[in-house]
Amino acid sequence: MAEHWFISGANRGIGHGLATLVAERGDDVTASVRSEKAREALQRDVARHRARFAIVSFDTRDEDAIRAAAKTVEEPIDVLVCNAGAYGPQSQSTLDMDFRGALDLFDVNTLGPLRVVQALLPHLRRAEKPRIVLISSGLGSTKTAGSTNIAYRAAKAALNKIAQGLAHDLERDGIIVVALNPGWVRTDMGGRNAELSVEESASGIVATIDALTPGDSGRFVDYRGEDTPW
Ligand SMILES: NC(=O)c1ccc[n+]([C@@H]2O[C@H](COP(=O)([O-])OP(=O)(O)OC[C@H]3O[C@@H](n4cnc5c(N)ncnc54)[C@H](OP(=O)(O)O)[C@@H]3O)[C@@H](O)[C@H]2O)c1
């Protein structure tokens, strides 16, 4: 049976790959973008799909815009993928930090997904098997060595903590919550030397989400469904 997926940041990269893939197999999709230009391009792009494909607009830093977009969604949401994210400022090492840029990055990558989750919780509570997937990163794993882009790493590590907290708080509602590491993917963010194509990562993510059970809630999984160390 067709499910309803809500995917943030779906005009390019991994979010676009996910939205296209599930629309192609007949699931309903609500996709978020944050500019009129992106909305028009995505609209043209998805016109060929038979599935219901709705597009909403918000910046994940804008709580009012997210709540306004949520009001336009009528159907229950089976799968919420908080994918929208940024890489942050040029200077983000422990010894040379653009602090304003880093704060903004935390707003987008850590608090942004939580704003989206909170606004859409009523829709998830109405679904039969609701799942929340927060797109994290292997760079956010505390086991991953390295200090480059430390603001990005720290923002994703903090997002993982939010995923863990949400899994705990939503257990009584039967909502499955995971943090998901999509692998290193050839997108604007991942760069052209990354290991995976968007299609490889997206198909693995969709298969992983399809297979989630309540026992998986609170895990940090990768695009193959395997554990990434916290
Ligand atoms: N690519 C990788 O190797 C990799 C690895 C690990 C984790 N990830 C994570 O995977 C997710 C997708 O990454 P990607 O590689 O597909 O990146 P991408 O190609 O740069 O796409 C990022 C998407 O997020 C949207 N976005 C950025 N800031 C936003 C904001 N403030 N409000 C709303 N939307 C915003 C962008 O919209 P605009 O087009 O309007 O900017 C775009 O749709 C991110 O969370 C990223 O951290 C990626």
The ligand as a MOL file (V3000), in Angstrom:
LIG
                    3D

  0  0  0     0  0            999 V3000
M  V30 BEGIN CTAB
M  V30 COUNTS 48 52 0 0 0
M  V30 BEGIN ATOM
M  V30 1 N 26.6400 14.1940 0.7450 0
M  V30 2 C 27.2260 13.5210 1.7220 0
M  V30 3 O 28.2790 12.8710 1.5250 0
M  V30 4 C 26.6160 13.4940 3.1010 0
M  V30 5 C 27.2480 12.7000 4.0620 0
M  V30 6 C 26.7040 12.6230 5.3320 0
M  V30 7 C 25.5400 13.3270 5.6280 0
M  V30 8 N 24.9500 14.1030 4.6860 0 CHG=1
M  V30 9 C 23.7150 14.8020 5.0610 0
M  V30 10 O 22.7000 14.4830 4.1240 0
M  V30 11 C 21.7720 15.5720 4.0080 0
M  V30 12 C 21.6500 15.9710 2.5420 0
M  V30 13 O 22.9380 16.3170 2.0770 0
M  V30 14 P 23.2720 16.5070 0.5190 0
M  V30 15 O 24.6280 15.9650 0.3270 0
M  V30 16 O 22.1520 16.0390 -0.3190 0 CHG=-1
M  V30 17 O 23.3870 18.0990 0.4860 0
M  V30 18 P 23.0760 19.1530 -0.6710 0
M  V30 19 O 23.1680 18.5430 -2.0030 0
M  V30 20 O 23.8970 20.3210 -0.3220 0
M  V30 21 O 21.4960 19.5050 -0.4120 0
M  V30 22 C 21.1250 20.0950 0.8000 0
M  V30 23 C 19.6280 20.2800 0.8110 0
M  V30 24 O 19.2660 20.8660 2.0760 0
M  V30 25 C 18.5860 22.1030 1.8280 0
M  V30 26 N 18.8790 23.0820 2.8810 0
M  V30 27 C 20.0730 23.5340 3.2780 0
M  V30 28 N 19.9300 24.4460 4.2580 0
M  V30 29 C 18.5880 24.5630 4.4700 0
M  V30 30 C 17.7990 25.3450 5.3380 0
M  V30 31 N 18.3400 26.2220 6.2040 0
M  V30 32 N 16.4600 25.2110 5.2900 0
M  V30 33 C 15.8850 24.3400 4.4120 0
M  V30 34 N 16.5760 23.5730 3.5620 0
M  V30 35 C 17.9210 23.6920 3.5880 0
M  V30 36 C 19.1090 22.5800 0.4850 0
M  V30 37 O 18.2140 23.5410 -0.0540 0
M  V30 38 P 18.7790 24.7050 -1.0610 0
M  V30 39 O 18.9120 24.0770 -2.4030 0
M  V30 40 O 17.7310 25.7550 -0.9740 0
M  V30 41 O 20.0940 25.1550 -0.5010 0
M  V30 42 C 19.1360 21.2520 -0.2670 0
M  V30 43 O 17.8420 20.9000 -0.6770 0
M  V30 44 C 22.3390 16.6830 4.8960 0
M  V30 45 O 21.6960 16.6620 6.1470 0
M  V30 46 C 23.8060 16.3110 5.0460 0
M  V30 47 O 24.3860 16.8350 6.2260 0
M  V30 48 C 25.4710 14.2080 3.4250 0
M  V30 END ATOM
M  V30 BEGIN BOND
M  V30 1 1 1 2
M  V30 2 2 2 3
M  V30 3 1 2 4
M  V30 4 1 4 5
M  V30 5 2 4 48
M  V30 6 2 5 6
M  V30 7 1 6 7
M  V30 8 2 7 8
M  V30 9 1 8 9
M  V30 10 1 8 48
M  V30 11 1 9 10
M  V30 12 1 9 46
M  V30 13 1 10 11
M  V30 14 1 11 12
M  V30 15 1 11 44
M  V30 16 1 12 13
M  V30 17 1 13 14
M  V30 18 2 14 15
M  V30 19 1 14 16
M  V30 20 1 14 17
M  V30 21 1 17 18
M  V30 22 2 18 19
M  V30 23 1 18 20
M  V30 24 1 18 21
M  V30 25 1 21 22
M  V30 26 1 22 23
M  V30 27 1 23 24
M  V30 28 1 23 42
M  V30 29 1 24 25
M  V30 30 1 25 26
M  V30 31 1 25 36
M  V30 32 1 26 27
M  V30 33 1 26 35
M  V30 34 2 27 28
M  V30 35 1 28 29
M  V30 36 1 29 30
M  V30 37 2 29 35
M  V30 38 1 30 31
M  V30 39 2 30 32
M  V30 40 1 32 33
M  V30 41 2 33 34
M  V30 42 1 34 35
M  V30 43 1 36 37
M  V30 44 1 36 42
M  V30 45 1 37 38
M  V30 46 2 38 39
M  V30 47 1 38 40
M  V30 48 1 38 41
M  V30 49 1 42 43
M  V30 50 1 44 45
M  V30 51 1 44 46
M  V30 52 1 46 47
M  V30 END BOND
M  V30 END CTAB
M  END
